[in-house]
Amino acid sequence: MELNSVEGKPIYVQIAEWLEEEILRGHIKEHEKIYSQYQLAEMFNINPATAAKGINILADQGILYKKRGLGMFLSPEAKEKIRDKRKNHTLKRLVEEVVVEARLLGVSEAELLSMIRDAGKVFDEHEGIEGG
Amino acid sequence: MDVISCQELTKTFGRVRALNNITFTIGQNRITGLIGPNGAGKTTLLKIIAGFLRASSGEVRVFSEDPFNNLKVAANMIFIDDQMRFPTSLTLSEILASAAAFYENWDMELARRLFDYFSLDPEQYHHKLSKGMKSTFNMIIGLAARCPLTIFDEPTTGMDAGVRKDYYRALLRDYLQKPRTIIISSHLLNEIEDILEDIFLLSGGEKRLQTPVSDLKEFAVALRGRREVIDKLTAGQEIYYQKSVGKDHSYVVIRRDAAEGLLKKAGRDGLEVFPVKADDLCVYLTSRKRGGIDSVFDRY
């Protein structure tokens, strides 16, 4: 992943979000050790203190837990927590934006729903190719 | 532990006050970016820390000692800039060998590998190198010395974009392997922003800001909307930057913590809220005039 420094989103927030996506995709298992601040620093070409700040966001939310002297590990309820958080915040906000834009353009609810369905189909096909 | 501490540091050259009453500390093993426009006093400050210049007044401590004419500081510190002079009779590889003799932690293998990577000729002479190649060679000396305090003053002068990128990556990777206190000065923040932990903003010889880089992005916020609404809301607040947009709109940059209340009702007041990029903020905080260069031309 390339970091985006043009938009206003701080780097450490982008690191936290990237880790969340890794977790959601199942690339990190329950009770497994996650990347250290130094590994993240090297991967993303950022200062390790910035990487640590990203990790700490997830630790504060109980998505990661700390083992003294060993590092950060994935909580069993991590996926659940990330899903809840993203659904209630990120997705909700995106839906609101979509609705506002649709209203502005005079797109009806039925039309909007069919657009969402079409986008879903394209996504499923794409995933099918990737998965196969 | 603090590697550097300055108390009310002032430096004057004749009647010119290059640094005015600066107080700060820099902790161990942090990468700090010293950012400021031309003539801000960056080089003077770094040379005082390095022990090349003596402060006019105030106290400077590096490794808990006065750095001026100090052998302990000289042995544990390296200062890299584009004015570095080496004996003209020595080849580049002979320069490396003498640096190896002086610096305790010198890593010759790293120096050789960087030499190969950047295609430097060991039999070449320093004064025959192009500007960019000189900077590249100086950078290799600065990294391979692995000094507990490493200072780079405008290190990328003359380097092309590819080499600059490699340099920042090399600096970060070497720092991850061997953490040490590093200061890099630059008038551009955006290139080095990601690898910094702290930023020290200097302008007109005064300290403007010293903060973790991650806080800088949230330090200020920009508002855009109808001029009378903006003027009313931001009355009495410190405005970092202001410009007119179209006929009756304006764009202002203010402190985020002062704006919390405003932000909540910004939508209702018809205001748009934008984040402020860290390097833009640095320019605003150090610029000569609030309206920027436009203020020169907007006479009517």
Interface residues (C-beta under 8 A of the other chain):
Chain A: L3 S5 V6 E7 G8 K9 P10 I11 Y12 Y38 A41 E42 F44 N45 I46 N47 P48 A49 T50 K53
Chain B: R30 I31 Y168 R169 L172 R173 L176 N190 E193 D194 I195 L196 E197 P212 V213 S214 K217 E218 F274 P275 V276 K277
